[in-house]
Amino acid sequence: MYAVIETGGKQYRVAEGDILKIEKLDVEAGEKITFDNVLVVSNGNGEIKIGDPYLSGTKVNAEVIEQGKNKKIVVFKYKRRKNYQRKQGHRQPYTKIKIEKIEG
């Protein structure tokens, strides 16, 4: 059984027991969260439900494992012959969750 959820402007294919990093949510580690924006649900025997755009009465329950930051990326701007260089780093914050149950 799997579902496709939408959070943080992105879509994720999840199954029970999956651990994934999503865009940062304002919750503490150890808390339970519920995703109501479910786009697709499939049970194991090939039956698929597709929402328009979301499925009503379908939820995905998850537990927050940790809050953190990804690896640093380097943003480097450069214009030749103009003595222009800018170097900047960025670390994107994330929330690591574990999918517990797909209801519906």
Secondary structure as UniProt FT lines:
FT   STRAND          2..7
FT   TURN            8..9
FT   STRAND          10..15
FT   TURN            16..17
FT   STRAND          19..23
FT   TURN            29..30
FT   STRAND          32..35
FT   STRAND          38..42
FT   TURN            44..45
FT   STRAND          48..50
FT   TURN            56..57
FT   STRAND          59..69
FT   STRAND          73..79
FT   TURN            80..83
FT   STRAND          84..90
FT   STRAND          93..103
//
